[in-house]
Structures are given as structure tokens and as C-alpha cells.
Amino acid sequence: MSVIRDADSRRSETPSGVMTTFASPTQGGASRSLWRVDAKPGAAGPLHDFDNEQVWSWISGAATVELGEERFAVGAGDTVVMPAHVARRVLADPDAGYTAVVTAAAGARAISADGADLGTPPWIA
């Protein structure tokens, strides 16, 4: 069993927000990755997909999720299952931003909109 203290959590910042890794293969030896996303108000993540399913649960704030050809308004208490190989983008509420907790298979790889392999993001590694 591994205990990962809050002070030891890995934080990765992008222009859209901060990802805080709670557990991953390189942080606690987990077989799944678990992280929090704190998105800035109005932030728009890039259009991309992953080679593995992700499950997102919103804790606070709100967002619009573009998943394939569909769009969903989501907020605190909502969960979205994002299948592998389906283009997605998450757009944060312009006033509140959002906080979500996300899980994915360890080593999940991001794929850009043009099909380029972007590798495993640091919050999943």
C-alpha cells in the first residue's frame, strides 16, 4: 500500500489550468491514474483524443464537453465517460471554471486532432 500525501502530489500546469496527480504508476505505483483538473474560467482545452477511456466527474463549476459530434453541459455532480478514440474538448464555464476528478488507464496516450501521438501526459504517467 502506498500513501501519497497532499504535499507530495504532482502538479502540472498548462495554459488551461492545473492537473494534480493523486496516484499513477510513477506516483504510488498505481495501475490506474487519478488526478484533479482545476480549469481557469473560460479555458478551452485542445481538441484531441486518447487511446484509452477516461472518466470525468465534476466537483464544482461547470463546463461544456464536446465529445465526437455531441455537446453536453455539465456541472457539479455530473460524470462523463469519454470512450477511447473519440475526439473531445472541454470548455470551462466563463465565470466559474471547473474542478473535476479524472481517471484513466496508466500510460494512456494523447492523440492530437491531426492524429499525431502526443505521448502520455505527465499527470497520467
C-alpha positions in Angstrom: 0.0 0.0 0.0 1.2 3.5 -0.8 0.2 6.7 0.9 0.6 9.8 -1.2 0.5 12.9 0.9 -1.1 16.1 -0.4 2.3 17.8 -0.2 3.8 15.1 -2.4 1.1 15.3 -5.1 2.5 16.1 -8.6 1.1 19.3 -10.1 1.3 20.0 -13.8 0.3 23.4 -15.2 -1.0 24.1 -18.8 -2.5 27.3 -20.2 -5.9 25.9 -19.4 -5.4 25.0 -15.7 -3.6 22.8 -13.2 -3.7 19.0 -13.1 -2.9 17.5 -9.7 -1.9 13.8 -9.8 -3.2 11.8 -6.8 -1.9 8.4 -8.0 -0.2 7.0 -11.1 2.4 4.4 -12.0 5.2 6.8 -11.1 3.3 8.2 -8.0 2.4 5.4 -5.7 2.7 2.5 -8.3 -1.0 2.5 -9.2 -2.2 0.6 -12.2 -4.7 3.5 -13.0 -4.1 7.2 -12.9 -6.3 9.5 -10.8 -6.0 13.3 -11.0 -7.9 16.6 -10.4 -8.3 19.2 -13.1 -8.7 22.8 -11.9 -9.6 24.7 -15.1 -9.5 28.5 -15.2 -12.7 30.4 -16.1 -13.1 30.4 -19.9 -10.3 27.9 -20.5 -10.7 25.8 -23.7 -8.8 22.6 -23.8 -7.4 21.4 -27.1 -9.3 19.2 -29.5 -7.7 15.7 -29.0 -8.5 12.1 -28.1 -6.9 9.3 -26.1 -6.1 5.7 -26.7 -8.0 4.7 -23.5 -11.3 5.5 -21.9 -11.4 8.4 -19.3 -14.0 9.0 -16.7 -14.5 12.6 -15.6 -16.6 13.7 -12.5 -17.3 17.3 -11.9 -16.8 18.6 -8.3 -17.5 22.3 -8.8 -18.1 24.8 -11.5 -19.4 23.9 -15.0 -18.2 23.1 -18.5 -19.3 22.2 -22.0 -17.9 18.9 -23.2 -17.6 18.3 -26.9 -17.4 14.5 -27.4 -17.4 13.4 -31.0 -20.4 15.1 -32.7 -22.2 15.8 -29.3 -22.1 18.6 -26.8 -23.0 18.3 -23.2 -23.4 21.0 -20.5 -22.1 19.6 -17.2 -21.7 20.7 -13.7 -21.0 19.6 -10.1 -22.2 16.0 -9.6 -22.1 15.1 -13.3 -19.9 12.4 -14.7 -18.9 11.8 -18.4 -17.4 8.6 -19.7 -15.2 9.5 -22.6 -14.5 6.5 -24.8 -11.1 5.8 -26.4 -10.6 7.2 -29.9 -13.4 9.8 -29.7 -12.3 13.4 -30.2 -13.0 15.6 -27.2 -12.6 19.1 -25.9 -13.7 20.5 -22.5 -14.6 24.2 -22.3 -14.7 25.7 -18.9 -17.5 27.9 -17.7 -16.5 31.6 -18.5 -17.3 32.8 -15.0 -16.6 29.8 -12.7 -14.2 27.5 -14.4 -14.4 24.0 -13.0 -12.9 21.3 -10.9 -13.1 17.7 -12.0 -11.6 14.4 -10.8 -10.5 12.1 -13.7 -9.3 8.5 -14.0 -7.7 6.7 -16.9 -5.6 3.6 -17.5 -1.9 4.1 -16.6 0.1 5.1 -19.6 -2.9 6.4 -21.6 -1.6 8.3 -24.6 -3.0 11.6 -26.0 -3.5 11.9 -29.8 -3.8 15.3 -31.5 -6.6 16.4 -33.8 -4.3 15.6 -36.7 -3.5 12.1 -35.5 -0.1 12.7 -34.0 0.8 10.7 -30.9 1.4 13.2 -28.2 2.5 10.6 -25.6 1.5 10.2 -22.0 0.8 13.5 -20.3 2.7 14.0 -17.0 -0.4 13.9 -14.9 -1.1 10.3 -16.1 2.5 9.0 -16.1 
